[in-house]
Amino acid sequence: MSDECLERIVQELAERIGEGDMKKLLVVVDMQNDFVDGSLGTKEAKEIVANVVDKIKDAREEETDIIFTRDTHQENYLSTREGRKLPVVHCIEGTHGWEIVGALKPYVTKVLDKPTFGSTVLAHFASRREYTDIELVGLCTDICVISNALLLKAALPEANISVDASCCAGVTPESHEAALTTMQMCQIEILR
Protein backbone atom coordinates (compact mmCIF):
# COMPACT_ATOMS: atom_id res chain seq x y z
CA MET A 1 0.00 0.00 0.00
CA SER A 2 1.42 3.37 -0.99
CA ASP A 3 1.93 6.13 1.57
CA GLU A 4 -0.61 8.22 -0.31
CA CYS A 5 -3.24 5.47 -0.11
CA LEU A 6 -2.50 4.91 3.59
CA GLU A 7 -2.89 8.62 4.31
CA ARG A 8 -6.22 8.71 2.46
CA ILE A 9 -7.60 5.78 4.46
CA VAL A 10 -6.38 7.24 7.77
CA GLN A 11 -7.97 10.59 6.87
CA GLU A 12 -11.28 8.89 6.06
CA LEU A 13 -11.23 7.13 9.45
CA ALA A 14 -10.45 10.40 11.21
CA GLU A 15 -13.37 12.08 9.46
CA ARG A 16 -15.75 9.33 10.55
CA ILE A 17 -14.58 9.55 14.15
CA GLY A 18 -14.31 13.33 14.32
CA GLU A 19 -11.66 15.56 15.76
CA GLY A 20 -12.31 15.44 19.50
CA ASP A 21 -9.75 15.34 22.28
CA MET A 22 -10.61 11.71 23.06
CA LYS A 23 -7.49 9.72 23.81
CA LYS A 24 -9.19 6.37 24.48
CA LEU A 25 -9.98 3.80 21.81
CA LEU A 26 -11.88 0.51 21.91
CA VAL A 27 -11.05 -1.83 19.02
CA VAL A 28 -13.68 -4.52 18.38
CA VAL A 29 -11.82 -7.13 16.36
CA ASP A 30 -13.60 -9.28 13.77
CA MET A 31 -16.87 -9.94 15.61
CA GLN A 32 -18.31 -11.39 12.41
CA ASN A 33 -20.87 -14.09 11.77
CA ASP A 34 -18.33 -16.54 10.31
CA PHE A 35 -16.21 -16.33 13.49
CA VAL A 36 -19.14 -16.53 15.91
CA ASP A 37 -21.50 -19.16 14.54
CA GLY A 38 -20.42 -19.61 10.93
CA SER A 39 -17.70 -21.57 9.16
CA LEU A 40 -15.08 -20.83 11.85
CA GLY A 41 -17.42 -20.28 14.81
CA THR A 42 -16.93 -21.77 18.26
CA LYS A 43 -19.01 -22.08 21.41
CA GLU A 44 -16.52 -19.79 23.16
CA ALA A 45 -17.05 -17.12 20.49
CA LYS A 46 -20.81 -17.31 21.01
CA GLU A 47 -20.32 -16.99 24.76
CA ILE A 48 -18.45 -13.65 24.58
CA VAL A 49 -21.01 -11.75 22.48
CA ALA A 50 -22.98 -10.44 25.49
CA ASN A 51 -19.74 -9.35 27.20
CA VAL A 52 -18.69 -7.45 24.08
CA VAL A 53 -22.09 -5.71 23.92
CA ASP A 54 -21.65 -4.60 27.54
CA LYS A 55 -18.09 -3.42 26.86
CA ILE A 56 -19.29 -1.33 23.91
CA LYS A 57 -22.13 0.19 25.94
CA ASP A 58 -19.67 1.17 28.67
CA ALA A 59 -17.28 2.68 26.13
CA ARG A 60 -20.07 4.72 24.57
CA GLU A 61 -21.07 6.06 28.00
CA GLU A 62 -17.45 7.10 28.57
CA GLU A 63 -17.35 8.67 25.08
CA THR A 64 -14.49 6.39 24.09
CA ASP A 65 -13.79 6.16 20.35
CA ILE A 66 -14.82 2.77 18.95
CA ILE A 67 -13.59 1.10 15.76
CA PHE A 68 -14.71 -2.29 14.50
CA THR A 69 -12.37 -4.30 12.30
CA ARG A 70 -13.73 -6.71 9.74
CA ASP A 71 -11.76 -9.60 8.26
CA THR A 72 -12.34 -9.15 4.54
CA HIS A 73 -11.57 -11.71 1.85
CA GLN A 74 -12.51 -12.03 -1.79
CA GLU A 75 -13.90 -14.91 -3.85
CA ASN A 76 -10.35 -16.07 -4.63
CA TYR A 77 -9.60 -16.67 -0.92
CA LEU A 78 -8.66 -20.33 -1.33
CA SER A 79 -5.93 -19.39 -3.83
CA THR A 80 -4.32 -16.88 -1.43
CA ARG A 81 -1.46 -17.77 0.92
CA GLU A 82 -3.83 -17.62 3.91
CA GLY A 83 -6.42 -19.72 2.06
CA ARG A 84 -3.86 -22.40 1.28
CA LYS A 85 -2.85 -22.53 4.97
CA LEU A 86 -6.43 -22.27 6.29
CA PRO A 87 -8.63 -23.78 3.56
CA VAL A 88 -11.96 -22.76 5.12
CA VAL A 89 -13.88 -20.14 3.16
CA HIS A 90 -14.84 -17.30 5.51
CA CYS A 91 -15.58 -13.59 5.64
CA ILE A 92 -16.04 -13.17 1.90
CA GLU A 93 -16.90 -9.52 1.32
CA GLY A 94 -20.64 -8.95 0.93
CA THR A 95 -21.72 -12.29 2.42
CA HIS A 96 -23.66 -12.92 5.63
CA GLY A 97 -20.54 -14.44 7.21
CA TRP A 98 -18.60 -11.21 6.58
CA GLU A 99 -21.12 -9.05 8.43
CA ILE A 100 -20.74 -7.98 12.04
CA VAL A 101 -22.79 -10.29 14.31
CA GLY A 102 -26.39 -9.11 14.78
CA ALA A 103 -26.18 -8.25 18.49
CA LEU A 104 -23.41 -5.72 17.75
CA LYS A 105 -24.82 -4.16 14.57
CA PRO A 106 -26.69 -1.37 16.41
CA TYR A 107 -23.35 -0.12 17.76
CA VAL A 108 -21.35 -0.13 14.53
CA THR A 109 -20.45 3.33 13.26
CA LYS A 110 -16.84 2.96 12.13
CA VAL A 111 -15.51 -0.14 10.38
CA LEU A 112 -12.04 -0.86 9.09
CA ASP A 113 -11.93 -3.69 6.57
CA LYS A 114 -8.64 -5.57 6.68
CA PRO A 115 -7.39 -8.25 4.27
CA THR A 116 -5.14 -9.96 6.79
CA PHE A 117 -4.74 -10.68 10.51
CA GLY A 118 -3.34 -7.33 11.63
CA SER A 119 -4.03 -3.88 10.27
CA THR A 120 -1.14 -1.49 9.71
CA VAL A 121 -3.80 1.09 8.82
CA LEU A 122 -5.29 0.74 12.32
CA ALA A 123 -1.85 1.12 13.92
CA HIS A 124 -1.03 4.16 11.78
CA PHE A 125 -4.40 5.74 12.53
CA ALA A 126 -4.06 5.19 16.29
CA SER A 127 -0.56 6.62 16.23
CA ARG A 128 -1.68 9.72 14.34
CA ARG A 129 -4.50 10.25 16.84
CA GLU A 130 -2.05 9.76 19.72
CA TYR A 131 -4.35 7.53 21.75
CA THR A 132 -3.10 6.99 25.29
CA ASP A 133 -5.39 4.07 26.15
CA ILE A 134 -6.39 1.36 23.67
CA GLU A 135 -8.42 -1.71 24.59
CA LEU A 136 -9.02 -4.65 22.28
CA VAL A 137 -11.83 -7.21 22.37
CA GLY A 138 -13.03 -9.77 19.85
CA LEU A 139 -11.92 -12.71 17.76
CA CYS A 140 -9.71 -14.61 17.51
CA THR A 141 -7.45 -13.94 20.49
CA ASP A 142 -4.65 -16.06 19.04
CA ILE A 143 -4.73 -14.64 15.51
CA CYS A 144 -6.25 -11.22 14.85
CA VAL A 145 -6.46 -9.83 18.39
CA ILE A 146 -2.81 -10.55 19.15
CA SER A 147 -1.69 -9.31 15.71
CA ASN A 148 -3.44 -5.98 16.17
CA ALA A 149 -2.40 -5.61 19.81
CA LEU A 150 1.27 -6.06 18.91
CA LEU A 151 1.04 -3.67 15.95
CA LEU A 152 -0.59 -1.06 18.19
CA LYS A 153 2.08 -1.60 20.87
CA ALA A 154 4.81 -1.11 18.27
CA ALA A 155 3.17 2.06 16.92
CA LEU A 156 2.42 3.50 20.38
CA PRO A 157 4.99 2.09 22.82
CA GLU A 158 4.00 4.52 25.60
CA ALA A 159 0.26 3.93 25.28
CA ASN A 160 -1.60 1.63 27.64
CA ILE A 161 -2.67 -1.28 25.43
CA SER A 162 -5.02 -3.79 27.04
CA VAL A 163 -7.06 -6.84 26.08
CA ASP A 164 -10.17 -7.93 27.97
CA ALA A 165 -9.91 -11.71 28.18
CA SER A 166 -13.62 -12.06 28.99
CA CYS A 167 -14.46 -10.37 25.67
CA CYS A 168 -12.17 -12.54 23.53
CA ALA A 169 -12.09 -16.13 22.34
CA GLY A 170 -9.44 -18.07 20.51
CA VAL A 171 -9.50 -20.91 18.04
CA THR A 172 -9.25 -23.15 21.12
CA PRO A 173 -9.31 -22.32 24.84
CA GLU A 174 -5.64 -23.35 25.02
CA SER A 175 -4.54 -21.09 22.17
CA HIS A 176 -6.59 -18.24 23.71
CA GLU A 177 -4.63 -18.59 26.97
CA ALA A 178 -1.30 -18.89 25.12
CA ALA A 179 -2.00 -15.67 23.21
CA LEU A 180 -2.93 -13.85 26.43
CA THR A 181 0.34 -15.00 28.01
CA THR A 182 2.33 -13.85 24.98
CA MET A 183 0.66 -10.42 24.96
CA GLN A 184 1.29 -10.03 28.69
CA MET A 185 4.98 -10.76 28.10
CA CYS A 186 4.95 -7.90 25.57
CA GLN A 187 3.61 -5.48 28.20
CA ILE A 188 0.02 -5.59 27.00
CA GLU A 189 -2.29 -5.54 30.03
CA ILE A 190 -4.65 -8.50 30.25
CA LEU A 191 -7.95 -7.67 31.94
CA ARG A 192 -9.66 -10.63 33.58
C-alpha positions as CSV (number, residue, x, y, z in Angstrom):
1,M,0.0,0.0,0.0
2,S,1.4,3.4,-1.0
3,D,1.9,6.1,1.6
4,E,-0.6,8.2,-0.3
5,C,-3.2,5.5,-0.1
6,L,-2.5,4.9,3.6
7,E,-2.9,8.6,4.3
8,R,-6.2,8.7,2.5
9,I,-7.6,5.8,4.5
10,V,-6.4,7.2,7.8
11,Q,-8.0,10.6,6.9
12,E,-11.3,8.9,6.1
13,L,-11.2,7.1,9.4
14,A,-10.4,10.4,11.2
15,E,-13.4,12.1,9.5
16,R,-15.7,9.3,10.5
17,I,-14.6,9.6,14.1
18,G,-14.3,13.3,14.3
19,E,-11.7,15.6,15.8
20,G,-12.3,15.4,19.5
21,D,-9.8,15.3,22.3
22,M,-10.6,11.7,23.1
23,K,-7.5,9.7,23.8
24,K,-9.2,6.4,24.5
25,L,-10.0,3.8,21.8
26,L,-11.9,0.5,21.9
27,V,-11.0,-1.8,19.0
28,V,-13.7,-4.5,18.4
29,V,-11.8,-7.1,16.4
30,D,-13.6,-9.3,13.8
31,M,-16.9,-9.9,15.6
32,Q,-18.3,-11.4,12.4
33,N,-20.9,-14.1,11.8
34,D,-18.3,-16.5,10.3
35,F,-16.2,-16.3,13.5
36,V,-19.1,-16.5,15.9
37,D,-21.5,-19.2,14.5
38,G,-20.4,-19.6,10.9
39,S,-17.7,-21.6,9.2
40,L,-15.1,-20.8,11.9
41,G,-17.4,-20.3,14.8
42,T,-16.9,-21.8,18.3
43,K,-19.0,-22.1,21.4
44,E,-16.5,-19.8,23.2
45,A,-17.1,-17.1,20.5
46,K,-20.8,-17.3,21.0
47,E,-20.3,-17.0,24.8
48,I,-18.5,-13.7,24.6
49,V,-21.0,-11.7,22.5
50,A,-23.0,-10.4,25.5
51,N,-19.7,-9.4,27.2
52,V,-18.7,-7.4,24.1
53,V,-22.1,-5.7,23.9
54,D,-21.7,-4.6,27.5
55,K,-18.1,-3.4,26.9
56,I,-19.3,-1.3,23.9
57,K,-22.1,0.2,25.9
58,D,-19.7,1.2,28.7
59,A,-17.3,2.7,26.1
60,R,-20.1,4.7,24.6
61,E,-21.1,6.1,28.0
62,E,-17.4,7.1,28.6
63,E,-17.3,8.7,25.1
64,T,-14.5,6.4,24.1
65,D,-13.8,6.2,20.4
66,I,-14.8,2.8,18.9
67,I,-13.6,1.1,15.8
68,F,-14.7,-2.3,14.5
69,T,-12.4,-4.3,12.3
70,R,-13.7,-6.7,9.7
71,D,-11.8,-9.6,8.3
72,T,-12.3,-9.2,4.5
73,H,-11.6,-11.7,1.9
74,Q,-12.5,-12.0,-1.8
75,E,-13.9,-14.9,-3.9
76,N,-10.3,-16.1,-4.6
77,Y,-9.6,-16.7,-0.9
78,L,-8.7,-20.3,-1.3
79,S,-5.9,-19.4,-3.8
80,T,-4.3,-16.9,-1.4
81,R,-1.5,-17.8,0.9
82,E,-3.8,-17.6,3.9
83,G,-6.4,-19.7,2.1
84,R,-3.9,-22.4,1.3
85,K,-2.8,-22.5,5.0
86,L,-6.4,-22.3,6.3
87,P,-8.6,-23.8,3.6
88,V,-12.0,-22.8,5.1
89,V,-13.9,-20.1,3.2
90,H,-14.8,-17.3,5.5
91,C,-15.6,-13.6,5.6
92,I,-16.0,-13.2,1.9
93,E,-16.9,-9.5,1.3
94,G,-20.6,-9.0,0.9
95,T,-21.7,-12.3,2.4
96,H,-23.7,-12.9,5.6
97,G,-20.5,-14.4,7.2
98,W,-18.6,-11.2,6.6
99,E,-21.1,-9.0,8.4
100,I,-20.7,-8.0,12.0
101,V,-22.8,-10.3,14.3
102,G,-26.4,-9.1,14.8
103,A,-26.2,-8.2,18.5
104,L,-23.4,-5.7,17.8
105,K,-24.8,-4.2,14.6
106,P,-26.7,-1.4,16.4
107,Y,-23.4,-0.1,17.8
108,V,-21.3,-0.1,14.5
109,T,-20.4,3.3,13.3
110,K,-16.8,3.0,12.1
111,V,-15.5,-0.1,10.4
112,L,-12.0,-0.9,9.1
113,D,-11.9,-3.7,6.6
114,K,-8.6,-5.6,6.7
115,P,-7.4,-8.2,4.3
116,T,-5.1,-10.0,6.8
117,F,-4.7,-10.7,10.5
118,G,-3.3,-7.3,11.6
119,S,-4.0,-3.9,10.3
120,T,-1.1,-1.5,9.7
121,V,-3.8,1.1,8.8
122,L,-5.3,0.7,12.3
123,A,-1.8,1.1,13.9
124,H,-1.0,4.2,11.8
125,F,-4.4,5.7,12.5
126,A,-4.1,5.2,16.3
127,S,-0.6,6.6,16.2
128,R,-1.7,9.7,14.3
129,R,-4.5,10.3,16.8
130,E,-2.1,9.8,19.7
131,Y,-4.4,7.5,21.7
132,T,-3.1,7.0,25.3
133,D,-5.4,4.1,26.1
134,I,-6.4,1.4,23.7
135,E,-8.4,-1.7,24.6
136,L,-9.0,-4.7,22.3
137,V,-11.8,-7.2,22.4
138,G,-13.0,-9.8,19.9
139,L,-11.9,-12.7,17.8
140,C,-9.7,-14.6,17.5
141,T,-7.4,-13.9,20.5
142,D,-4.7,-16.1,19.0
143,I,-4.7,-14.6,15.5
144,C,-6.2,-11.2,14.9
145,V,-6.5,-9.8,18.4
146,I,-2.8,-10.6,19.1
147,S,-1.7,-9.3,15.7
148,N,-3.4,-6.0,16.2
149,A,-2.4,-5.6,19.8
150,L,1.3,-6.1,18.9
151,L,1.0,-3.7,16.0
152,L,-0.6,-1.1,18.2
153,K,2.1,-1.6,20.9
154,A,4.8,-1.1,18.3
155,A,3.2,2.1,16.9
156,L,2.4,3.5,20.4
157,P,5.0,2.1,22.8
158,E,4.0,4.5,25.6
159,A,0.3,3.9,25.3
160,N,-1.6,1.6,27.6
161,I,-2.7,-1.3,25.4
162,S,-5.0,-3.8,27.0
163,V,-7.1,-6.8,26.1
164,D,-10.2,-7.9,28.0
165,A,-9.9,-11.7,28.2
166,S,-13.6,-12.1,29.0
167,C,-14.5,-10.4,25.7
168,C,-12.2,-12.5,23.5
169,A,-12.1,-16.1,22.3
170,G,-9.4,-18.1,20.5
171,V,-9.5,-20.9,18.0
172,T,-9.2,-23.2,21.1
173,P,-9.3,-22.3,24.8
174,E,-5.6,-23.3,25.0
175,S,-4.5,-21.1,22.2
176,H,-6.6,-18.2,23.7
177,E,-4.6,-18.6,27.0
178,A,-1.3,-18.9,25.1
179,A,-2.0,-15.7,23.2
180,L,-2.9,-13.9,26.4
181,T,0.3,-15.0,28.0
182,T,2.3,-13.8,25.0
183,M,0.7,-10.4,25.0
184,Q,1.3,-10.0,28.7
185,M,5.0,-10.8,28.1
186,C,5.0,-7.9,25.6
187,Q,3.6,-5.5,28.2
188,I,0.0,-5.6,27.0
189,E,-2.3,-5.5,30.0
190,I,-4.7,-8.5,30.2
191,L,-7.9,-7.7,31.9
192,R,-9.7,-10.6,33.6
